[in-house]
Amino acid sequence: MISWDGFEDAIIGTITPFNGQETLCYRYRSMIDVLVSRDGMTEEEAEEYVDYNIIGAWVGETTPFVLFDATDTATDASATD
């Protein structure tokens, strides 16, 4: 399985999409928290980083999923409102 290095604490489980290949699932808010605490980013910097470098990445059919809670305010999540 493909994983995002350094975000082990943000893994909430796995998903098996239609292709049948088990894929990791990360909690968006936890990924932001990792960047703020580990790298000293601001909330805004962390959101921008995750939105662009992780959510915007395609690394094949087993690209990890990112789960948004109803209270998350990511740029990508709010764009669908």
N, C-alpha and C positions, 0 to 999 in steps of 0.2 A: 504494500500500500504506500502511496505517496503521502508524505507528511510535510508540514511546514516546520522547519527547524526552530527550536526555541519557544514553541507554543504548545508544548505538551500539556501544560496545566489548563489549556483552553479546550482540549478535546472532550466532547460530551458523549461520544459514541460513534457508531458507524451507520451508514446508510447503504442499502443495496438498491440502486436504481434499475431501470429497465434492462440495462446491459448485463445485469447479474454480477457485476464486479464490486465487491465490498469496498466502500470508500469512507475515509474518515470524515467526521463532522465536527466543526469547531463552533464554539459560542463566540459571536462577534464581540460582545461586551468584555469577555475574558481576554480576548486578543488585545483589545485596547488597553486593558488594565496591565497586561504584561509589558507593553511598550512604555507605558507611563512609569511603571515601577522599575523596570529593568534598564531602560534606555534613557529615562529622564525626559521623555517627550511630553509636550502638552497634550491635552485631550484632542485638540484640533489637529495637531501634527500626527498623532497616532491614528486618528480616523482617516486622515488623508493617506497615510502610509498603507493601512489595511485596505482601503477602498481601491487604491491604484495598484499596489504590488501583490495583493493576495486575491481580492475579489475579482480584479481585472485580469488575473492570470489564467491561462489555459495551458495545462501541461499534459493533456491527453484525457482519455475517457475516465480516468480515476482521479481527476482533479478533485481535491477535497472540497466539501461543502462548507458553507458558513451559515449558521442559524442566527437569525435576528429575533430578539425578543420584541414584543409589542412596544416597548419603551425605547428601543434603540433609535438613534437619530442619524444614522449614516447617510451620507450624500446619496448613495445608490438606493438605499431603502426608501428615503423620502421622495425620490424622483418618481416613484411609481404611484404616489398618492393622487 
